[in-house]
Amino acid sequence: MPESGQGEQGHNTQFGPASAPPAAAAAPIAAGVAAARRAGLVVTLVLGGLTALPPLSMDMYLPALPAVTDSLHAPAATVQLTLTACLAGMALGQLVVGPMSDRWGRRRPLLVGMLVYVVATAICAFAPTAEMLIAFRLLQGLAGAAGIVIARAVVRDLYDGEEMARFFSTLMLISGAAPIIAPLIGGQVLRVTDWRGIFVVLTAVGILLTLVVAKWLQETLPEEKRHSGGVGEALRTMRGLLADRVFTGYMLTGGLAFAALFAYISASPFVVQEIYGASPQMFSLLFGINSIGLIAVGQINGRLLVGRVSLDKALGFGLAVITLAATALLLLTSGVFGAVGLFPIAAGLFVLMSAMGLAMPNTNALALQRTPHAAGSASALIGTSAFLIGAVASPLVGIAGEATAVPMAVVQAVCAVGAVACFVGLCRPWRRRPEAV
């Protein structure tokens, strides 16, 4: 497919110039927007809570996966579908809630989504079967997607330029810390109650966040800036985005890297606890250390590499490290080097997770550079595709049962090689002029 609209700067220009904003848009648009900007710390905490809720919903539950299989008398592959369902819900929900918030404003869809999240999470706490748990985890993910999409939309409403970039960086730190805290909390909850108690805690968190949103997050999209384009307009824009080979290449590269990460998230509770005999608390500690590695490398990327090394070079190095780590894990788990203990496996997973700090932010940045006039739709498409690819990869890690870590390593290796193939075959950075960073 030819590169559509690459232009002199390497950006996608097929959507035409951005329409000029009305003169009134330069002035303060609503009392709620002005109040939200003045209450910067409060808004940061509220939006940070919204972006942290999905990883809390996913990762606080991880130490309990083996206990769920015993409690509900279900195989590991079926219980892992509870993760897949939540992830798929978050992916599809972004496509629905985004256009809704453009049509009806930010507060109403967000409050409805939060209320549905609370109800779905509460039902998960009392689910008598794995099938019912899967169904309401799907609903929980669909509702939780409101926080992801609308938090980004509110930031776009309130800020512009460098201010917006700084605010997004803060939200990324908060959402990056959530996976560290979540399994630690989950492990401690399991010391005093069973896996159902984790959903009780999540229900309480959802209620608290709903009350905070209702009280302190004002409407930021005024009536005159809303439109009724809805899902149809969003889908037409996304069709145009997918026509750009390079954008699609970065999107698939990032999605496959995320799938390798989610293969770890889905399988590691069984690998670390059931195969290598670690306690839920030890698993939570190892998971937290790996998340710290991801955040640390991400900060090195943002503070030291950006502006000094091209994004494509940083991305290529990150993909190479991920592929090497996944290959090492495959060799270790398949017995090529004989029986190995927990430490070599944990070390390989730490390297793989840490290298995600180079791969994931740079794929997003490079893809969004292609779409200066369709960044919102591009962001939704990138997020949705990553969640969907991750949801497909998740059940594959348990396909051979709970006694072997080989399926996890195979999925990670295949995803890593696929990400490299998309980067080399579709993005072809050596054939394009360097992007301005």
ZAVEX-573451 format. One record per atom (N, C-alpha, C, O, CB): y, z, x negated. Coordinates in steps of 0.02 Angstrom, whole numbers, plus 50000, padded with zeros to 5 digits. Glycine has a CB too. Layout:
YZX ...
This chain:
499405000049957 500005000050000 500625000049956 500655004049910 500015006150048 501094995849967 501684995749925 502085002049935 502065005249988 502114989749939 502455003849883 502895009749886 503485007949929 503875003549911 503115012049816 503555011349986 504085009550032 504715013250014 504725019350007 503885011050103 505265009450006 505915012449999 505985017049940 506305022249946 506075016050059 505705015249882 505745019949826 506445020449801 506675026049787 505275017749770 506805015149794 507505015449775 507605017349702 507115018749667 507865020349818 508225017449681 508395018649611 508225025549588 508035026549531 509125017349600 508275030549632 508145037449613 507425039449627 507245045249615 508615041949649 507035034949653 506335036749668 506265040349733 505725043149746 506055040949613 506775040449776 506725043849841 506515038949894 506615032849887 507385047149859 506235041449947 506055037350004 506665036550048 506945041450072 505465040550044 506875030450059 507475029150098 507325025350162 507785022650193 507985025350058 506705025250182 506525021050239 506805023750305 506795020150355 505785020450243 507035029850306 507285032650369 508025031450377 508315033250429 507145040050372 508345028250328 509045026750334 509475032750318 509205038250308 509205024250403 510135031950315 510575037450299 510575042650353 510475041150412 511265034950286 510705048750333 510745054250382 511365053050424 511885051050399 510775061150347 511305054350489 511875053550534 512395058750518 512235064450502 511655054050607 513025056850522 513565061450505 513605066850557 513575065450617 514235057750500 513685073150535 513735078550583 514395078350619 514885075950591 513635085250549 514425080850680 515065081150714 515535085750678 515325090250642 514975083450787 516185084550687 516685088550652 516615095950668 516735100150625 517375086250670 516425097450730 516375104550750 515835108150712 515845114350708 516245104950824 515355104450684 514795107750650 515025111250587 514675115650563 514265102650633 515605109250559 515835112450498 516115119350512 516135123550466 516365108150464 516315120750573 516595127250592 516025131950611 515465129750623 517095126550650 516175138450613 515665143150637 515435141050706 515845139750750 515945150450638 514775140750716 514515137650778 514365142650833 514395140750891 513905133850762 514205148850816 514025153650868 514095160550841 514025161750780 513315152350896 514225165250886 514285172250864 513645174750833 513665178750786 514485176650923 513085172550860 512445174750834 512345172550762 512085176350721 511875172150876 512545166350746 512485163950678 512925167950631 512705169950577 512655156450674 513555169050651 514005172850609 513745179950598 513785182550542 514705173050640 513495183050651 513235189850644 512625190050599 512535194650559 513055192750713 512195184950605 511595184750563 511765183950490 511445186950447 511135179050586 512275179850475 512475178950405 512765185350377 512655186950318 512985173250400 513145189050418 513425195450394 512875200550381 512905204350333 513935198250445 512365200550424 511815205250416 511275202150372 510695201650393 511525207350485 511465200050311 511005196350269 510365200050253 509825197050256 511345194450206 510415206550236 509825210250217 509345210950276 508735210150268 510015217250191 509625212350335 509205213050395 508845206450409 508245206450424 509625215150455 509205200850406 508905194350419 508365192850367 507835190150384 509435188850419 508495194550304 507995193550252 507355197350267 506805194650260 508275195650184 507425203650288 506835207650302 506465205050364 505845204850364 507035214950313 506835202950415 506515200350476 506135193850461 505545193250478 507045199250531 506485189150428 506155182750413 505595183750362 505085180350364 506675177750386 505695188450315 505155190050268 504545192650304 503985190950286 505395195050217 504655196850354 504095199450393 503725193850431 503115193950435 504325204550442 504115189050457 503805183450493 503385179150447 502845176950465 504335179250527 503635177950385 503255173750339 502655177650309 502165174550287 503705171250283 502705184250307 502155188250280 501595189450330 501035190850311 502425194950255 501755188850395 501245190350446 500625185950441 500065188650446 501545189650515 500675179350432 500055175350426 499615177350368 499015178350378 500235168050419 499885178150305 499425180450253 499155187450265 498595188950245 499785180350187 499545191850297 499275198350316 498685197450364 498165200750357 499815202850349 498765193050413 498235191850462 497605189150429 497055190650451 498475187150516 497695184950378 497125181950344 496805186850295 496195187850296 497325175550308 497205189850252 496945193250192 496775200550203 496345203250168 497445192650137 497085203950251 496905210850265 496185211350290 495855216450283 497385213950316 495955205950319 495295205550350 494745203950300 494155204950315 495295200350405 494935201450240 494435198950193 493925204250171 493325202650170 494785196350133 494135210350152 493615215150130 493105216950183 492575219550168 493955221550106 493265215450247 492825217350302 492325211950320 491895213150363 493235219050362 492365206050289 491915200650310 491175202450307 490815201150354 492045194550267 490935205450252 490225207350253 490055212350308 489505211950337 490035210450186 490515216950324 490385221850377 490365218350445 489985220450489 490915227250377 490765213150455 490765209550518 490095206150529 489835206050585 491345204350520 489815203250476 489165199950484 488625204850507 488195203050548 488955196750417 488655211050482 488165216050502 488305218550573 487835219350613 488165221950453 488945219750589 489115222550654 488965217750711 488705219750763 489855224350655 489125211350701 489035206450755 488365202650748 488225198150788 489605201450754 487965204450698 487305201250688 487375193650685 486995189950717 486825203250745 487855191450644 487985184250638 487905182350564 488025186450520 488685182450664 487705176050550 487655173850480 488345173250448 488855172850482 487295167150476 488335173350382 488975173150345 489365166850361 489985167050369 488845173450269 489025161150368 489385154850382 489745155150449 490295152450456 488885148950382 489445158550499 489775159250564 490385163850559 490905162250587 489285162050616 490315169350523 490875174050516 491445170750477 492035172050491 490655180550482 491285166550428 491805163150391 492205158350435 492765156550419 491515159350332 491905156350492 492275152150540 492845156050572 493305152950599 491805149550593 492825162650570 493405166450596 494015165350552 494575165450577 493235174050599 493905164250487 494455162450443 494675155250456 495275153850460 494255163250369 494195150750463 494345143850477 494745143050541 495225139150544 493705139650480 494545146650593 494885146150658 495615148450652 496065145250679 494515150250711 495725154050617 496405156450609 496825151550570 497405150250587 496405163350574 496545148750517 496895143850476 497045137550515 497605134950510 496495142250414 496555135050553 496675129050593 497205130250646 497615125950660 496015126750627 497205136250676 497725137950724 498415137850693 498885135350723 497585144650754 498475140650634 499125140550600 499345133450584 499945131950586 499095144750536 498865129150567 499035122150552 499285118550614 499815115450612 498425118550523 498915118850669 499095115250730 499715118250763 500125114750792 498515115050779 499765124850759 500345128150790 501005125850761 501505125650797 500275135550783 501015124250697 501645122050666 501895115550697 502495114650706 501555121150591 501425111050715 501625104650745 501915105550815 502325101650837 501035099950748 501695110850849 501915111950918 502555116050921 503025114350956 501365115450958 502565121550883 503125126250889 503765123350860 504315124750885 502955132750854 503715119350806 504325116550777 504745112550826 505325114150835 504135112050719 504455107450859 504845103850910 505075108250968 505615107150995 504435098050936 504665113250987 504875117751041 505515121551022 505955122451063 504325122651057 505545123750959 506135127650938 506755123250933 507315125750941 506005130950871 506675116650920 507245112150920 507495110750990 508085109251000 507055105650886 507055111451039 507245109951108 507515116051145 508005115551182 506655107151146 507195121851135 507375127851173 507695133351132 507795138851157 506765130451207 507845131951069 508135137151027 507595140950989 506995139851000 508565141951068 507815145450946 507335148950902 507035155150934 506435156450926 507685150850837 507435159050970 507215165650993 506645165151045 506145168651038 507795169351023 506725161051096 506225160951149 505525158951125 505055162551139 506445156151204 505445153251089 504775151651065 504505156951017 503905158351016 504775144951030 504945159950976 504715165050929 504465171250966 503935173850949 505275166850881 504845173551015 504635179551052 503995178351091 503555182651095 505195181851099 503935172351121 503315170751157 502735170551108 502195173251123 503385163951194 502835167351051 502305167051001 502105173950978 501505175250969 502525162850942 502585178450967 502425185150943 502035189150996 501565192750980 503065188950925 502225188351060 501865191851113 501145189351118 500685193351126 502225190851181 501045182751113 500365180051115 499965182551055 499375183951060 500385172351118 500295182950997 499965185350937 499715192550947 499145194150929 500435185050876 500135196750976 499945203750987 499335204151033 498865207851019 500535207651017 499345200451088 498795200651136 498145198051104 497625201151110 498955196451199 498195192351068 497595189451037 497305194150985 496695194950980 497755182651005 497735197350946 497495201850893 497165208050923 496645210350898 498075204050848 497455210650977 497155216351010 496455214751037 496005218851033 497605218851067 496375208651065 495715206651091 495215205951034 494625207551041 495775200051131 495455203350975 495015202850917 494715209650899 494135210050877 495395199950857 495105214950908 494865221650889 494275223850931 493885228050909 495425226750897 494195220950990 493655223051035 493155217451049 492735218051094 493945225451101 493185212051009 492745206351021 492005208451013 491825211150961 492905200550973 491585207151064 490885209251059 490435204351023 489885206051002 490605210451128 490655198151015 490245192950983 490655189150932 491275189150934 489955188051036 490305185850886 490655181750836 491015175850869 491555173850847 490155179150783 490715173050922 491025167350956 491695169250987 492175165550983 490565164551009 491715175151018 492345177451048 492865178950994 493455177551002 492225183651092 492635181750938 493095183150883 493385176650855 493975176350840 492735187050828 492965171550849 493205165050825 493735162250872 494245159750850 492625160150817 493605162650938 494075159750987 494755163250984 495265159850986 493775160351057 494765169750979 495405173250979 495735173350910 496335174450905 495315180351004 495345172350857 495665171150792 496025164450793 496555163750761 495135171350735 495755159450828 496095153150835 496765154150872 497275151550851 495655148050873 496745157950927 497355159250965 497845163350923 498455162150925 497195162951030 497595168050885 498015171950841 498375167450790 498975168350778 497605177350804 498015162650762 498325158050715 498845153550748 499385152450720 497795153850682 498685150950807 499165146750843 499815150450856 500355147750846 498865144450910 499765156750878 500365160650892 500725162750828 501335162750825 500185166850932 500335164550776 500645166650713 501035161050679 501485162350639 500125169250667 500865154750695 501225149050665 501955149050685 502365146250649 500895142550686 502125152250741 502825152550762 503255155750709 503815153550696 502895156350828 503005161050678 503385164450627 503515160050567 504065160150539 503045170750606 503005156150545 503075151850487 503615146550499 504065145750458 502405148450469 503555142950554 503995137350568 504705139650582 505185136950555 503725133250626 504775144650625 505435146650648 505815150350593 506425149950591 505385150950710 505465153950550 505815157150494 506155151850451 506735152750431 505315161250451 505805146350436 506115140950397 506695137850435 507205136250406 505595135650379 506605136950501 507135133850541 507755138150543 508315135650540 506885132450612 507665144750548 508245149350550 508625149050484 509235149150483 508015156550564 508255148650428 508595148050363 509005141750360 509565141750335 508075148150306 508735136150386 509115129950387 509725130550431 510245127650416 508665124050410 509675134250487 510245135150531 510805139150497 511395137750507 510035138750595 510615144150457 511105148850430 511395146750363 511975148250349 510795155550422 511015143250322 511225142050253 511175134650235 510865130650270 510805146150205 511505132950180 511495126050156 511495126150080 511715131050049 512095122050185 511265120650049 511315119749978 510985125249938 510415127249951 512035119349959 511355127849887 511075132849842 510915139349878 510425142749861 511545134149785 511335141149927 511195147149966 510515146849999 510125151649998 511735148250019 510365141050029 509725140150062 509145140450012 508625143450026 509715133450100 509235137349953 508715137449903 508565144649880 507985146549871 508905133149842 509105148649869 509005155549849 508645159449903 508205163549888 509675158849833 508815158349966 508505161950020 507755160250025 507345164650035 508855160450087 507595153850019 506895151850020 506505154949962 505925156749971 506835144150018 506825155449904 506485158649847 506315165849863 505775168249845 506925158249785 506775169449896 506645176349915 506065176749964 505635181049958 507265179549945 506055172250013 505505172250062 504845170750028 504325173450047 505645167150117 504845166349978 504225164749943 503955170849905 503355171849901 504335158949895 504415174849876 504195180949842 503865185749891 503355188849876 504775184349806 504175186349951 503905190950001 503225188550025 502745192450028 504385191650061 503175182150041 502535179450065 502005179450009 501415179850023 502625172450093 502235179049946 501755179449891 501505186449879 500945187449856 502075176749828 501925191549894 501715198449886 501225200549941 500815204949931 502315203149886 501275197350000 500845199350056 500105198850040 499725203350058 501005195050116 499865193350007 499145193149991 498925198649943 498345200549942 498965186549961 499395201249903 499225206749858 499125213149897 498645216849887 499765207649805 499595214449943 499585220749980 499045220750033 498725225850045 500265222050013 498935214950066 498495214650124 497785217050111 497545221550146 498465207750151 497415214350061 496735216750051 496715223950027 496225227450040 496375212350001 497235226249992 497265233249972 497305237650034 496955242750039 497865234649926 497725235650082 497775239350145 497115239050182 496865244050208 498345236650189 496825232950185 496185232150219 495645236450189 495255239450226 495975224950217 495615236750122 495115241050090 495205248350106 494715251950115 495145240050016 495835250650110 495965257650127 495815259150200 495565264550217 496695259450111 495965254250244 495805255250315 495045256050323 494825260050364 496055249350357 494655252250285 493925252650290 493645259350266 493075260950279 493615247050251 494055263050229 493825269650207 493815274650265 493445279550263 494265272250151 494215273450317 494275278250371 494025275550438 493925279450485 494995280450379 493925268950442 493685266150505 493285259750489 493165258250430 494275264550554 493085256050541 492715249850529 493185243850532 493795244650534 492135249150580 492885237850532 493295231750530 493745231050590 494275227850586 492845225750525 493555233950647 493975233350707 494645236950697 495145234950726 493615236250768 494645242150656 495265245650642 495785241350608 496385242550615 495125251750600 495565236250570 496035231750537 496435227850590 497045226950582 495665226850490 496095225750643 496455222150696 496915226850736 497425224650762 495965218750743 496725233150741 497175237950773 497815238650732 498365238850760 496825244850781 497745239050666 498335239450623 498765233150629 499375233650635 498125240550549 498445227250630 498815221050637 499165220650705 499725218050710 498355215050629 498855223350757 499175223550823 499805227850820 500325225950847 498695226250877 499765233550787 500345237950781 500895234450741 501485235050758 500145244550747 500715230950688 501215227250649 501545221950691 502145220950688 500885224050586 501145218350732 501415213150775 501895215950826 502425212950839 500865209550810 501725221750856 502175224850905 502835226850872 503375225550900 501845231050936 502795229950813 503395232050778 503835226150760 504445226450770 503215235850715 503535220750735 503925214850716 504225211450778 504785208950774 503485209850679 503865211450834 504145208650896 504765212450918 505265209450937 503625208750952 504745219150915 505315223150933 505905222050886 506475221850907 505125230550933 505755221350821 506285220250772 506615213450784 507225212850782 506005220550701 506215208250798 506495201650812 506925201850875 507475199050876 505925196450821 506675205150927 507045205450990 507725208950981 508215207151013 506645209051043 507745213950937 508365217850930 508855214750879 509455214750891 508195224950908 508595212250823 509035210550768 509095203150751 509545201250714 508825214150708 508645198950775 508705191850759 509045188150816 508745187250869 508005188750744 509665186050804 510045182650855 509855175150857 509565172550809 510805183450843 510025171850912 509915164650917 510365161150866 510955162650861 510065162150989 510075156450828 510455152950776 510545145550790 510885142150752 510115153850710 510245142950844 510325135850860 510715135350926 510435136550979 509625132350866 511355133450923 511765133050983 511535127351029 511195122751008 512495132150965 511735127951092 511525123051143 511685115851122 511275111351131 511865124551209 512285114751094 512495107851080 512105104651024 512125098551015 513235107751063 511735108550984 511355105750929 510615104950946 510225102650904 511425110050868 510425106651007 509725105851026 509605098751051 510065095351072 509525111051081 508985096651048 508815089951072 508135090151106 507765094951101 508815084851013 507995084751141 507385084551181 506875079551154 506455077051191 507545082751254 506935078051089 506485073151060 505755075351063 505305071351076 506665071850988 505645081751050 504985084551057 504475081751008 504645079150955 504745083651126 503845082251028 503285080450984 503285072950970 503115070950914 502625082651015 503455068851019 503435061651009 503885059450951 503675055350910 503645058051072 504485062050949 504945060250896 504685062750828 504725059150778 505645063250909 504405068750828 504125071450765 503545067150740 503495065850680 503885078650776 503125064850786 502555060750765 502775053950738 502475051350691 502075059750823 503305051050768 503565044650742 503835045450672 503725041150629 504115041950788 504185050950660 504445052350593 503875053350543 503905050850487 504905058450594 503365056950564 502805058250519 502425051850502 502165051050447 502325063350549 502385047250550 502075040750537 502445037150481 502145034250436 502055036450600 503105037450484 503495034350431 503395037750364 503365034350312 504235034450449 503335044350364 503225047950302 502555045850270 502515044850210 503235055450314 502045045350311 501385043650285 501345036450259 500885034750222 500865044650339 501835032250278 501845025450251 502055025250178 501955020250144 502325021150292 502355030750154 502545031150084 501955033650043 501755039450049 503165035850074 501665029250002 501065030949964 501165037049919 500725041249914 500855025149922 501745037549887 501865042949839 501915049649876 501635054649854 502505041549798 502285049649932 502325055849972 501625058049994 501445063849989 502775054750033 501225053250019 500555054850041 500125057449983 499725061949992 500215048650073 500225054549924 499855056849866 500005064149850 499545068049837 500015052549806 500645065949849 500825072949835 500575077549891 500355083149878 501585073649827 500615075249953 500375079250009 499625080650002 499415086350011 500525075650076 499235075549986 498505076549979 498345080649916 497885084649917 498155069749976 498725079649863 498615083549802 498715090949817 498305095149798 499085081349747 499265092549851 499395099449869 498885102249918 498675107949912 500085100149898 498675098049966 498185100350015 497505101849984 497185106750002 498095095250069 497285097649937 496655098849904 496685104849857 496195108549851 496445092649865 497255105849824 497335111849783 497305118049827 496995123049808 498005111649744 497625117749885 497605123349931 496885124549956 496685130349965 498075122149991 496505119249966 495815120049988 495395123649935 494975127749952 495505113150004 495515122049871 495165125649817 495355133049819 494935137349808 495335122649748 495985134449832 496215141349838 495885144749898 495665150449894 496975141749845 495845141249954 495565144350014 494805145050009 494525149450041 495745140250075 494485140749970 493765141849957 493655148549923 493175152049938 493485136149913 494105150249878 494075156949846 494195162449898 493835167349899 494595157449789 494715161649940 494875166749989 494295167850037 494135173550054 495505164750028 493975162450058 493435162950107 492795165750077 492455169650110 493305156250137 492625163750015 491985165649987 491985171949945 491475175349939 491735160049945 492565173749916 492575179149868 492355185949896 492055189749858 493265179849840 492485187549960 492215194049984 491465194549977 491205199849960 492415195050056 491105189049992 490375189149986 490165188649912 489705192149891 490065183350026 490495184349874 490305183549804 490405189949765 489955192149730 490715177849772 490995193049772 491155198949732 490765205049756 490535209049716 491905200349735 490695205849823 490395211949849 489635211349857 489265215849836 490705213749915 489405205949887 488695205349902 488285203049841 487735205649830 488595200449960 488535198349803 488155195649747 488245199949684 487765201249648 488365188449732 488865202049671 488995205749609 489095213249620 489245216849573 489605202949575 489015215649682 488965222749695 489605226749692 489575232849684 488495225649649 490185223649696 490815227349694 490945230649762 490715228149814 491395222649675 491315236149761 491505239549823 492085235749856 492415231749823 491705246849808 492215237149921 492805234049952 493455235649915 493905231449912 492855236350024 493495241649887 494105243549851 494165239549786 494715237449768 494105251049837 493605238649750 493615234549689 493785227349705 494175224149669 492945234949653 493495224649760 493675217849780 494425217349793 494745212549772 493275215749842 494705222249829 495415222149844 495835222349780 496345218849776 495605228049889 495625226249731 495985226649668 495965219949632 496485217549607 495685232149623 495375216849628 495315210349595 495725205049631 496055200849599 494585208249591 495715205149697 496105200349736 496845201249722 497215196349715 495965201149812 497065207549718 497765208849704 497965206449634 498505203649626 497905216249710 497535207549584 497675205149516 497745197549515 498195194849482 497125207549467 497295194149550 497335186849552 497975184449586 498275179549564 496735183949589 498185187949638 498805186049672 499415187249627 499885183349628 498885190049737 499385192549587 499925193849539 499965188049489 500505185849471 499815200549503 499385185649466 499375179949421 499695173849451 500075170349418 498675178449399 499545172549514 499845166749548 500605167449552 500965162649538 499555165949619 500845173349572 501565174449578 501905173949510 502445170949504 501715181349610 501595176949459 501895176949392 501975169849366 502505168049340 501475181049344 501455165749372 501495158949348 501995154949390 502355150649363 500795155549350 502025156349455 502525153049497 503235154649475 503665150249476 502435155049569 503365160949455 504025162749432 504175159649364 504745157749350 504095170349428 503665159249320 503755155749256 503945148449269 504385145749236 503115156249213 503605145449317 503755138449335 504475137749357 504835133249334 503285136049390 504695142249403 505365141549431 505925143349382 506455140249383 505425145849491 505805148349340 506345150949297 506355147749228 506885147149198 506285158349289 505785145649202 505745143249133 505595135749127 505855132449082 505225147149095 505185133149171 504965126249163 505415121249199 505575116049171 504265125449189 505625122849260 506035118249299 506695117149261 507035121849243 506175120949370 506855110849250 507455109049212 507305107749139 507705104449105 507955114549218 506745110249114 506545109049044 505955104249039 505915100148993 506375115649010 505495104749087 504905100449090 504905096949157 505075100049208 504245104549079 504725090649159 504715087149223 504205090349270 503705093149248 504555079649212 504355089949334 503905092849383 503215089649380 502705093049390 504195092149453 503185083149368 502545079749363 502125082349304 501515083149311 502645072249356 502445083749248 502075086349190 501815093349204 501245094949188 502525086449128 502235097549235 502015104349253 501445104049303 500955107849298 502595108449281 501505099549352 500975098849402 500325096349369 499785098949383 501195093949457 500385091349325 499795088749292 499445094049251 498825094349250 499975082949248 499825098249215 499525103649176 499175108649222 498615110749207 500055107249133 499495110449278 499185115049324 498535112449353 498055116149359 499665116649381 498525105949371 497915102949398 497365102849346 496775103849362 498055095849423 497545101549282 497045101549229 496725108449221 496125108949212 497355099149163 497135113749222 496875120549215 496435122349274 495905125349265 497455125549208 496635120449335 496235121849394 495555118349388 495035121349403 496595119449458 495555112149366 494925108349360 494475111549307 493875112149318 495065101049341 494755113549251 494355116849198 494075123449223 493495124949210 494775117949135 494485127349258 494245133849284 493695132849335 493195136449334 494825137849314 493775127949380 493265126649431 492615124249399 492075126149421 493515121449481 492675120149347 492075117749311 491715123649277 491105124049279 492255112449259 492105128049246 491815133949213 491455138349264 490905140849250 492345137949176 491755139349322 491445143349374 490795140249398 490305143749412 491915144349433 490785133549404 490175130049425 489615131049374 489045132249392 490315122549436 489785130649310 489285131649258 489035138849257 488435140049248 489565129849189 489485143649267 489295150649265 488855152449325 488345155849317 489925155149265 489045150249384 488675152249445 488005148549451 487555151049484 489095150949506 487945142649421 487325138849426 486805140949375 486255138249374 487465131549419 486975145749331 486485148349285 486415144549221 485925145649184 485845148749317 486875139949205 486825136149143 486835140749082 486495139549033 487395131049138 487225146149087 487275150949032 486855157249044 486965162449013 488005152949021 486375156749091 485975162549108 486335166949158 486855165149185 485805166549045 486045172849170 486345177549217 486995180249188 487025182349130 485855183249234 487515180249228 488165182949207 488375188449256 488155188649313 488715177349203 488795192949231 489035198449273 489685196649308 489895190749310 489135204649231 490005201649336 490615200549375 491195198449332 491605194349354 490795206849413 491255201049270 491855199749231 491975192349217 492535190149228 491805203449165 491485188349194 491625181249183 491825177549246 492265173249245 491025177849153 491515179349302 491705176149366 492415178049384 492805173749405 491215178149423 492585184449378 493255186749394 493775183449349 494315181649372 493305194349388 493605182549285 494075179249239 494195172049259 494765169649258 493805179649167 493655168449277 493735161549298 494155160949361 494585156449367 493065158349310 494045165449409 494435165249471 495165166949457 495615164249489 494145170249522 495295171549410 495985173249392 496345167249364 496925165849382 495995179149342 496025163549319 496345157549290 496475152349344 497015149449346 495905154549234 495985151249387 496075146349441 496645148249487 497075144149503 495425145549481 496655154549509 497195156749554 497875156349521 498355154249552 497065163849578 497915158449458 498555158449423 498835151449417 499435150349425 498485161649354 498405146549402 498635139649394 498905136749459 499275131949458 498065135249368 498715139749516 499005137549579 499765138549580 500125135149617 498685141349638 500015143249539 500735144249535 501105138349506 501715137749515 500875150349494 500755133949470 501045127649447 500935121949496 501375117749506 500765125849379 500355121849528 500165116149570 500535116149637 500825111049656 499415116049581 500515121749672 500745121649741 501495120749749 501705116449788 500535128049774 501925124649713 502645123549723 502875116649699 503325113749729 503035128849687 502565114049646 502795107649620 502575101849665 502945096949671 502525106549550 501995102249696 501805096849744 502295096849803 502505091549826 501075097749769 502475102749827 502955103049883 503625100149863 503915096149899 503045110349906 503885102149804 504535099749782 504535092149772 504995088749793 504745103249717 504015089649740 503985082449726 503915078449791 504205073049797 503395080849680 503535080949840 503465077449903 504135077449941 504325072349969 502915080649947 504475083149942 505105083649979 505655079549946 506125077449981 505315090849986 505615078449881 506105074149849 506065066949875 506555063249871 505995074149774 505495065049903 505415058349930 505755057549998 505825051950022 504685056649936 505955063050030 506175062850100 506835066450109 506855071550143 505635065850146 507375063950079 508015067550085 508275067850157 508675072350172 508525064250042 508075063350201 508335063250269 507805065150321 507935064450381 508605056450285 507225067650299 506705069750347 506345075850319 505725076350325 506205064050361 506725080450289 506405086050255 506035090750303 505515093550286 506925089950217 506305091550364 505975096050412 505295093450433 504795097150431 506415096950472 505265087250452 504615084350471 504135084050412 503535085050420 504725077350500 504415082550353 503985082250294 503685089150279 503105089750261 504375079750233 504095094350286 503855101150274 503295102950323 502795105950303 504425106250279 503385101250386 502865102650436 502225098850421 501675101550428 503115100950506 502295092550400 501705088450385 501335091150324 500725091350324 501915081150374 501715093150272 501405095950212 501025102350229 500455103250209 501935097350158 501355106750268 501035113050285 500415112150329 499905115250317 501525117550320 500475107850379 499915106750425 499325103650389 498755105650400 500135102350482 499445098650347 498895095350312 498545100250265 497935100150259 499145089250273 498935104450231 498625109350185 498175114150223 497625115650201 499165113250147 498415116650280 498015121250320 497385117950347 496855120950348 498435124050378 497445111650368 496865108150396 496335106750342 495745107650354 497075101650430 496555104450284 496075103250230 495745109750210 495135109850197 496415099950169 496135115150206 495845121650191 495345123850243 494835126850227 496385126750184 495495122450307 495035124350361 494375120450357 493845123250373 495365123050429 494395114250334 493785110350326 493375113150268 492755113550273 493945102850314 493695115150214 493335117650155 493025124550167 492515126150137 493815117950096 493325128550210 493125135450217 492385136450235 492045140150200 493535138750269 492115133250288 491415134650305 490915131950255 490335134050254 491265131750372 491125127150212 490655124250164 490445129250111 489905128450081 490975118250132 490855134350097 490695138950043 490105143450062 489795146350018 491295143250026 489945144050127 489385148250148 488775144350170 488335147050203 489595152650203 488755137950153 488235133550180 487545135350153 487045133850186 488395126350164 487505138550094 486855140450065 486705147850072 486265150450039 486845138549992 487075151250117 486935158350128 487345162850082 487805160550048 486205159750119 487155169250081 487545174350046 487275175949977 487555180249943 487565180650087 486745172749955 486415174749893 486645170749833 486415172149777 485665174049901 487075165949841 487285161749785 488035160149790 488295159249845 486875155349782 488365159849732 489065158049729 489165150649713 489735148349706 489435162349678 488615146849707 488665139849687 489065135749738 489485131749717 487955136849680 488965136549805 489365132549851 490115133549843 490495128649847 489175134149922 490335139749831 491055140849818 491295136849759 491805133449762 491185148349806 490915137149704 491125133549644 491105126049654 491535122449628 490675135549585 490605123549691 490555116349704 491165113949744 491475108949728 489905114649742 491335117749798 491915115849838 492555115849796 492965111349801 491995120649898 492635120949755 493235121349713 493255115549664 493785112649653 493255128049675 492695113949633 492685108449585 492825101749618 493205097749591 492015108149549 492525100549676 492645094249712 493375093649733 493685088349725 492195093749774 493665099149759 494365099049779 494825097949719 495315094149724 494555105549815 494675101149662 495085100349603 495065093149578 495585090249563 494855105149547 494465090249574 494405083249553 494755078549602 495075073749582 493665081249545 494685080049667 495035076049717 495785076349711 496135071349719 494835078249787 496055082349696 496775083149686 497015079049626 497525075749630 496955090549676 496635079249571 496815075249513 496795067749529 497225064049508 496335076849454 496285065649567 496225058649585 496815056249627 497075050849616 495565057449623 497025060349675 497605058549716 498245058249675 498665053849684 497695063549774 498325063049629 498915063249586 498945057049542 499475053849536 498915069649543 498375055349511 498365049649466 498375042949504 498735038349485 497745049949420 497975042649558 497895036249592 498445034449641 498605028549649 497265036249629 498755039549673 499265038149723 499965039549698 500425035549710 499135042249785 500065045049663 500745046849641 500965042649581 501545040649577 500775054249624 500505041349534 500645037149475 501315038849442 501755034549438 500635029849495 501405045049419 502065047149394 502295043149333 502895042449322 502055054449377 501825040549293 502015036849233 502325030049250 502625026849206 501415035849188 502255027749313 502535021249333 503195021849369 503485016849391 502045017649376 503435028049377 504065029149411 504575032149364 504395035549316 503975033549473 505205031049379 505725034249340 505705041749353 505555043849409 506415031449357 505845045949303 505835053049313 506325055149368 506875052549373 506005056649249 506105059949409 506535062549463 507035067349434 506895070949386 506115065949517 507615067649462 508105072849443 507875079449470 507745080049530 508805071149469 507825084349427 507565090849447 508145095349467 508035101049486 507165094049391 
